Amino acid sequence: MARSLLIDHSVNVSLFQAASALDANSRWQEVIADNLASSSVPGFKQQQLSQAAVQAGLMSASGARNAPQYFSVPQTSLSTNFIAGEFKYTGNTTDVAIEGKGFFEVQLPNSQTGLTRDGEFQINSHGQLVTKESFPVMGVSGPIQLSRDHSGPLAISPTGVVTQGSETKGQLKVMDVDKPQLLTKISGGYFVAQDPKAGLRQTKSNLRGGYLESSNTSTLSEMANMMTASRGFEVNQKVIQIQDDRLNHTITELGNPTS
């Protein structure tokens, strides 16, 4: 559609390019806002937006070269930065962090399997180990069920074995992904492996009880990116306004020709 419309000189290519850049900057601001809002979520992974110039159509032949020329517009793509964040000691027996690769497996409300690096777990009224959102934390043999009377201290070993007093209650299920970029991100720092090519498999990871992994998002960097995106948005707004004024002026002159 863009190629057929913009092949005519009457359509202003720079106006179309500015509108595309405006859309790209708007999307970038949305990604930055999401990163900032989730910067305090343990294990959150930064979302990154990249832009590339792609050919969008041909401009009619003009000038000495007398040959049509391609014009480009920005195209955006979203990816996830899976670099681990810093570990922070909390001392809470239900907090745990993964050293190296891997994700905790949880059961989502729709019975789908969710993956997360957020190990800020809790114990619900039924004695289950759950996330802050009350999603059951999965063990190798199913959900981790603890004693309701909280008898005995809770501990999580480096291999993920959960004990309460002298009793073993289960072992945390840690999953690795061969191609994490194929994971589908959902809200709250959770992912789902909808694409079978992601290569989801159970793995053995070293865990740290009493620690949480911080988000790998830098608030200062995101604020700087927000300023850059806002300025780019304003510049392209001005370009659109200028081109719109030029078109209005041209239409006015064509509608009121002088003798």
C-alpha positions in Angstrom: 0.0 0.0 0.0 2.8 2.4 0.9 4.7 1.7 -2.3 1.6 2.4 -4.5 0.8 5.6 -2.7 4.3 7.1 -2.4 5.4 6.4 -5.9 3.6 9.7 -6.9 5.4 13.1 -6.4 2.2 14.5 -4.9 2.8 12.5 -1.7 5.4 13.9 0.6 7.9 11.1 1.4 9.5 13.1 4.3 6.0 13.3 5.9 5.6 9.6 5.8 9.2 9.0 7.1 8.6 11.5 10.0 5.3 9.7 10.9 7.1 6.3 10.9 9.8 7.7 13.2 7.2 9.2 15.4 5.6 5.8 15.8 9.0 4.2 16.5 9.9 6.8 19.2 6.5 6.3 20.8 7.0 2.5 21.0 10.5 3.2 22.5 9.0 5.3 25.2 6.5 2.6 26.1 9.4 0.1 26.5 11.4 2.5 28.7 8.3 3.1 30.8 7.8 -0.6 31.3 11.5 -1.0 32.3 11.3 1.8 34.8 8.1 0.5 36.3 9.6 -3.0 36.8 13.1 -1.9 37.9 12.3 -2.9 41.5 11.0 -6.3 40.6 13.5 -9.0 41.5 14.9 -10.9 38.5 13.2 -8.6 36.0 14.9 -8.6 32.6 15.3 -5.4 30.7 13.4 -5.0 27.4 15.5 -3.5 24.6 14.2 -1.9 21.4 16.4 -1.8 18.3 15.7 0.2 15.1 16.8 -0.4 11.5 16.2 1.3 8.3 14.2 -0.7 5.8 13.1 0.1 2.2 9.5 1.2 2.1 9.0 2.1 -1.6 10.2 4.0 -4.7 10.3 7.7 -5.4 9.6 8.6 -9.0 12.5 9.3 -11.4 13.7 12.9 -11.2 16.8 15.0 -11.7 19.9 14.4 -13.9 20.1 10.7 -13.0 16.5 10.2 -14.1 16.2 7.0 -12.1 13.8 6.0 -9.4 15.3 5.9 -5.8 14.3 3.9 -2.8 13.3 5.6 0.4 13.6 4.1 3.9 11.6 4.2 7.1 12.6 2.9 10.6 11.6 -0.6 11.7 11.6 -1.6 15.4 12.2 -5.0 17.0 12.0 -5.9 20.7 14.3 -8.2 22.5 15.1 -9.2 26.1 18.4 -8.7 27.9 18.9 -11.9 29.9 22.1 -10.8 31.7 21.9 -11.6 35.4 21.3 -8.8 37.9 23.2 -8.3 41.1 22.5 -10.5 44.1 21.2 -8.8 47.3 21.2 -10.5 50.7 17.8 -10.4 52.4 18.1 -13.1 55.1 14.6 -14.3 54.4 14.4 -18.1 54.3 11.8 -18.1 51.5 14.0 -15.9 49.2 16.2 -17.6 46.7 18.3 -16.6 43.7 19.7 -18.7 40.7 23.4 -18.5 40.0 23.9 -18.7 36.3 21.3 -19.7 33.8 17.8 -21.0 34.6 14.3 -20.1 35.6 12.0 -21.1 38.4 8.9 -22.9 37.2 5.5 -21.7 38.5 1.9 -22.6 37.8 -0.1 -19.7 36.3 -3.8 -19.3 36.9 -4.6 -20.7 33.5 -2.7 -23.9 34.4 0.1 -22.8 32.0 3.7 -23.1 33.0 5.4 -19.8 33.8 9.1 -19.1 34.1 10.7 -16.4 36.3 13.9 -15.4 37.9 12.0 -13.7 40.8 12.7 -15.9 43.8 10.8 -13.7 46.4 8.6 -16.6 47.5 6.0 -16.7 50.3 4.0 -19.4 52.2 0.2 -19.1 51.7 -2.5 -20.0 54.2 -2.6 -23.6 52.8 1.1 -24.1 53.5 2.2 -23.9 49.8 5.3 -22.1 48.6 4.0 -19.4 46.2 5.1 -16.3 44.4 4.0 -12.8 45.4 1.2 -13.2 43.0 0.1 -16.4 44.7 1.3 -18.7 41.8 2.4 -22.1 43.2 6.1 -22.7 42.9 6.8 -26.0 41.2 9.1 -28.7 42.6 10.5 -31.7 40.8 7.5 -33.8 42.0 4.9 -31.0 41.9 4.0 -27.9 44.1 6.1 -27.5 47.2 3.8 -28.3 50.1 4.9 -27.2 53.6 3.4 -27.9 57.1 0.6 -25.5 57.9 1.8 -25.0 61.5 5.2 -23.8 60.2 6.9 -26.3 62.5 10.7 -26.1 62.2 12.8 -23.5 60.3 12.6 -23.4 56.6 15.7 -23.8 54.5 16.6 -24.0 50.8 19.9 -25.7 49.9 22.2 -24.8 47.0 20.7 -27.7 45.0 17.2 -26.5 45.6 16.1 -29.0 48.3 13.5 -27.4 50.5 13.5 -28.6 54.2 11.3 -27.6 57.1 12.9 -28.7 60.3 14.2 -32.2 59.7 11.7 -33.0 57.0 12.4 -32.7 53.2 9.4 -31.0 51.5 10.6 -31.1 47.9 13.2 -29.8 45.5 12.7 -26.6 43.5 12.3 -27.2 39.7 14.7 -25.1 37.7 14.4 -25.0 34.0 16.9 -23.9 31.4 16.1 -22.6 27.9 18.4 -23.2 24.9 17.0 -20.1 23.0 15.6 -17.7 25.6 14.9 -15.0 23.0 12.1 -17.3 21.8 10.3 -17.0 25.1 7.1 -15.0 25.3 7.2 -12.2 27.9 4.1 -11.7 30.0 3.6 -9.2 32.8 5.5 -9.1 36.1 8.8 -10.5 34.8 7.2 -13.9 33.8 7.8 -15.8 30.6 6.1 -18.7 28.9 7.7 -21.1 26.4 5.0 -21.0 23.6 7.6 -21.8 20.9 8.8 -25.4 21.1 12.0 -24.3 19.4 13.0 -22.5 22.6 14.3 -25.8 24.0 12.9 -26.0 27.5 14.5 -28.6 29.8 15.1 -29.2 33.5 18.6 -28.4 34.7 20.7 -28.4 37.8 21.6 -24.9 39.0 23.3 -23.6 42.1 20.9 -21.6 44.3 21.5 -19.0 47.0 19.0 -19.1 49.8 18.4 -15.8 51.6 19.3 -13.8 48.4 17.4 -12.1 45.6 18.5 -11.3 42.1 18.0 -7.6 41.3 16.5 -6.3 38.1 19.2 -5.8 35.4 17.6 -2.5 34.5 19.5 0.7 35.2 17.2 3.5 36.2 19.7 6.2 35.2 20.2 4.6 31.8 16.5 4.3 31.2 15.9 8.0 32.2 18.6 9.0 29.7 17.0 6.9 27.1 13.6 8.5 27.9 15.1 12.0 27.3 16.5 10.9 24.0 13.3 9.3 22.9 11.3 12.4 23.9 13.5 14.7 22.0 13.3 12.5 18.9 9.5 12.5 19.3 9.4 16.3 19.4 11.7 16.7 16.4 9.6 14.5 14.2 6.5 16.3 15.4 8.0 19.5 14.2 8.9 17.9 10.8 5.3 16.8 10.4 4.0 20.2 11.3 6.4 21.9 8.8 5.4 19.5 6.0 1.8 19.9 6.8 2.1 23.7 6.6 3.8 23.4 3.2 1.1 21.2 1.9 -1.6 23.5 3.1 0.2 26.4 1.5 0.5 24.5 -1.8 -3.2 23.6 -1.8 -4.2 27.2 -1.1 -2.1 28.5 -4.0 -3.6 25.8 -6.3 -7.1 26.6 -5.3 -6.6 30.4 -5.8 -4.4 30.8 -8.9 -3.4 34.3 -9.8 -3.7 35.7 -13.3 
